[in-house]
Amino acid sequence: MFSVSDNWLATYPDAHAGILVMRAVENPSGHPGVERAKREVEADLRERFAGLEMGALESYDPIPAYSAYYRAFRKTYHVLGQLRSVIFDGKSIPSVAALVEAMFMAELKNGLLTAGHDLDVVRLPARLDAAAGSERYTTLSGQERTLKAGDMYIADQEGVLSSIIYGPDLRTRITADTTSVLYTVYAPAGVGAERVRAHLEELCRLVQLFSPAAAVSLMHVFGASA
């Protein structure tokens, strides 16, 4: 179902990646359990950073590991901006659809970059690789992008599913009709395998708040030290 290229292992020997496949999921547009969980995540983050300067977030583990990765591509880690908006600007986690909101909550709580896909649209097998710089795909925003050379990405038999720098694709996006979901986690050097696994377990727990019959069919962490 999923493989890691020798190129990725050679390029990023200290990195990890995680995948979570859940079947028989529901994807409601609203759920009281999800709303409670969002408020809890927001309150926890605000309490954790109460009285601190905005710059304190930049040293909040694992943000430095992601910032270093993004800096190499002259970009900034977007999750850092989302954390700032929730903690310091008082903004709420957006209401989209439960499978996406669960991903946002886990991403903000743990700081790990996560993408979600409708598994039934993905053409397996998929692989994790480091880009040559010629790969192209349409992102979730509808923009056509060419991958930056060296960027981590995941592709199926039809094309790119996501990359760190440009995010998930449009083709396999989660919709209201999604009944099987694939979550992927990118973890650059400095983010260990145990942290990735704990993040996947947290994501699973959040999905089962609104979809208690959902079943995990695969949870795995890849990397030389995994």
C-alpha positions as CSV (number, residue, x, y, z in Angstrom):
1,M,0.0,0.0,0.0
2,F,2.8,2.4,0.9
3,S,6.5,2.5,0.4
4,V,9.5,4.7,1.0
5,S,12.0,5.4,-1.7
6,D,15.8,4.9,-1.3
7,N,16.1,8.4,-2.5
8,W,14.1,9.7,0.4
9,L,16.0,7.6,2.9
10,A,19.3,8.9,1.6
11,T,18.2,12.5,1.4
12,Y,16.5,12.6,4.8
13,P,18.1,9.8,6.9
14,D,16.9,11.3,10.2
15,A,13.3,12.1,9.1
16,H,10.1,10.1,9.7
17,A,6.7,9.9,8.1
18,G,3.5,8.4,9.4
19,I,0.3,7.1,7.8
20,L,-3.1,6.3,9.3
21,V,-5.8,4.6,7.3
22,M,-9.3,4.5,8.8
23,R,-12.3,2.8,7.2
24,A,-16.1,3.1,7.8
25,V,-15.7,6.7,8.8
26,E,-18.4,9.4,8.8
27,N,-17.8,13.0,8.0
28,P,-20.5,15.2,9.5
29,S,-20.5,18.9,8.9
30,G,-21.0,19.4,12.6
31,H,-20.8,17.3,15.8
32,P,-21.1,18.4,19.5
33,G,-18.1,16.2,20.4
34,V,-15.9,17.9,17.8
35,E,-17.0,21.3,19.0
36,R,-16.1,20.4,22.6
37,A,-12.8,19.0,21.6
38,K,-12.0,22.2,19.6
39,R,-12.7,24.4,22.5
40,E,-10.5,22.2,24.8
41,V,-7.6,22.4,22.3
42,E,-7.9,26.2,22.1
43,A,-8.1,26.6,25.8
44,D,-5.2,24.3,26.4
45,L,-3.0,26.2,23.9
46,R,-3.9,29.6,25.4
47,E,-3.3,28.4,28.9
48,R,0.1,26.9,27.9
49,F,1.3,30.2,26.5
50,A,-0.5,32.6,28.8
51,G,1.7,35.6,29.6
52,L,4.4,34.7,27.1
53,E,5.5,36.7,24.1
54,M,4.5,35.6,20.6
55,G,8.1,34.7,19.9
56,A,7.9,31.9,22.5
57,L,6.1,29.8,20.0
58,E,9.1,29.7,17.8
59,S,11.0,27.6,20.3
60,Y,8.0,25.3,21.1
61,D,8.9,21.8,20.2
62,P,8.6,20.6,17.4
63,I,8.3,24.0,15.7
64,P,12.1,24.5,15.4
65,A,12.5,21.3,13.3
66,Y,9.8,22.4,10.9
67,S,11.0,26.0,10.7
68,A,14.5,24.7,9.8
69,Y,13.1,22.6,7.0
70,Y,10.9,25.4,5.6
71,R,13.8,27.9,5.9
72,A,15.8,25.8,3.5
73,F,13.1,26.5,0.9
74,R,12.7,30.2,1.9
75,K,9.3,29.5,3.4
76,T,7.8,29.7,6.8
77,Y,5.9,26.9,8.6
78,H,2.2,27.7,8.2
79,V,1.2,25.9,11.4
80,L,3.2,28.4,13.4
81,G,0.9,31.2,11.9
82,Q,-2.2,29.1,12.8
83,L,-1.0,28.7,16.3
84,R,-0.4,32.4,16.7
85,S,-3.9,33.2,15.4
86,V,-5.6,30.8,17.9
87,I,-3.4,31.7,20.9
88,F,-2.8,35.4,20.6
89,D,-5.6,36.6,18.3
90,G,-8.3,34.5,19.9
91,K,-9.5,32.9,16.7
92,S,-11.3,29.6,16.7
93,I,-10.4,26.4,14.8
94,P,-12.5,26.7,11.7
95,S,-15.7,24.6,11.1
96,V,-15.2,22.7,7.9
97,A,-16.1,19.0,8.2
98,A,-15.3,16.6,11.0
99,L,-12.5,14.6,9.3
100,V,-10.7,17.8,8.4
101,E,-11.4,19.4,11.8
102,A,-9.9,16.4,13.6
103,M,-6.7,16.8,11.5
104,F,-6.5,20.6,12.3
105,M,-6.9,19.9,16.0
106,A,-4.2,17.2,16.1
107,E,-1.9,19.4,14.0
108,L,-2.3,22.4,16.3
109,K,-2.1,20.4,19.5
110,N,1.0,18.5,18.5
111,G,2.6,20.8,15.9
112,L,3.1,18.0,13.3
113,L,2.3,18.6,9.6
114,T,-0.6,16.4,8.5
115,A,-2.5,15.9,5.3
116,G,-5.8,14.1,4.7
117,H,-7.1,12.3,1.6
118,D,-10.1,10.3,0.5
119,L,-8.6,6.8,0.3
120,D,-11.1,5.6,-2.3
121,V,-9.8,8.2,-4.7
122,V,-6.1,7.4,-4.1
123,R,-4.6,5.0,-6.6
124,L,-2.5,2.7,-4.5
125,P,0.3,1.9,-4.0
126,A,1.7,5.2,-2.8
127,R,5.3,6.2,-2.0
128,L,7.2,8.8,0.0
129,D,10.0,10.4,-2.0
130,A,12.2,13.5,-2.3
131,A,11.3,15.6,-5.4
132,A,13.5,16.0,-8.4
133,G,11.9,19.4,-9.0
134,S,9.9,18.5,-12.1
135,E,6.8,16.9,-10.6
136,R,3.6,18.9,-11.0
137,Y,0.2,18.7,-9.4
138,T,-2.9,20.8,-8.6
139,T,-3.0,21.8,-4.9
140,L,-6.1,22.0,-2.7
141,S,-6.4,25.7,-3.6
142,G,-6.7,24.8,-7.3
143,Q,-3.2,26.1,-8.1
144,E,-0.9,24.2,-10.4
145,R,2.5,23.8,-8.7
146,T,5.9,22.3,-9.6
147,L,7.6,20.7,-6.6
148,K,10.7,22.3,-5.3
149,A,13.8,20.0,-5.7
150,G,14.4,18.1,-2.5
151,D,11.0,18.7,-1.0
152,M,9.4,15.6,0.6
153,Y,6.3,14.5,-1.2
154,I,3.9,11.5,-1.4
155,A,2.6,10.2,-4.7
156,D,0.2,7.5,-5.9
157,Q,0.0,5.9,-9.3
158,E,-1.7,8.9,-10.8
159,G,0.3,11.8,-9.3
160,V,1.4,13.8,-6.3
161,L,-0.9,13.6,-3.2
162,S,0.9,16.2,-1.2
163,S,4.2,17.9,-0.5
164,I,5.6,19.7,2.6
165,I,5.9,23.1,0.9
166,Y,2.7,23.1,-1.1
167,G,0.4,20.9,0.9
168,P,-2.3,18.4,-0.2
169,D,-3.7,17.9,-3.7
170,L,-7.2,18.7,-5.0
171,R,-7.8,15.3,-6.7
172,T,-7.9,13.2,-3.5
173,R,-9.4,15.8,-1.1
174,I,-11.7,14.8,1.7
175,T,-15.4,15.4,0.9
176,A,-18.7,14.9,2.6
177,D,-18.9,11.5,0.9
178,T,-15.6,10.2,2.2
179,T,-16.0,6.9,4.0
180,S,-12.3,5.8,4.1
181,V,-9.6,8.3,5.0
182,L,-5.8,8.4,4.6
183,Y,-3.9,10.7,6.9
184,T,-0.2,11.3,6.3
185,V,2.3,13.0,8.6
186,Y,5.6,14.6,7.5
187,A,8.3,14.7,10.2
188,P,11.7,16.3,9.4
189,A,14.9,15.7,11.3
190,G,14.3,16.5,15.0
191,V,10.9,14.9,15.2
192,G,11.2,11.4,16.5
193,A,9.2,8.2,15.6
194,E,7.5,8.1,19.0
195,R,6.1,11.6,18.6
196,V,4.7,10.7,15.2
197,R,3.0,7.6,16.5
198,A,1.5,9.5,19.4
199,H,0.2,12.0,16.9
200,L,-1.4,9.3,14.8
201,E,-3.0,7.8,17.9
202,E,-4.4,11.2,18.9
203,L,-5.8,11.7,15.4
204,C,-7.5,8.3,15.6
205,R,-9.0,9.2,19.0
206,L,-10.4,12.5,17.6
207,V,-12.0,10.7,14.6
208,Q,-13.7,8.2,16.8
209,L,-15.3,11.0,18.7
210,F,-17.7,11.6,15.8
211,S,-17.3,8.2,14.1
212,P,-17.2,5.5,16.8
213,A,-17.5,2.7,14.3
214,A,-14.4,3.8,12.4
215,A,-11.8,1.1,12.2
216,V,-8.0,1.5,11.9
217,S,-6.7,-0.7,9.0
218,L,-3.2,0.7,9.0
219,M,-1.1,2.8,11.3
220,H,2.7,2.9,10.6
221,V,5.7,5.2,11.1
222,F,8.5,5.1,8.5
223,G,12.1,6.2,8.8
224,A,15.5,4.7,9.4
225,S,15.0,4.8,13.2
226,A,11.3,3.9,13.3
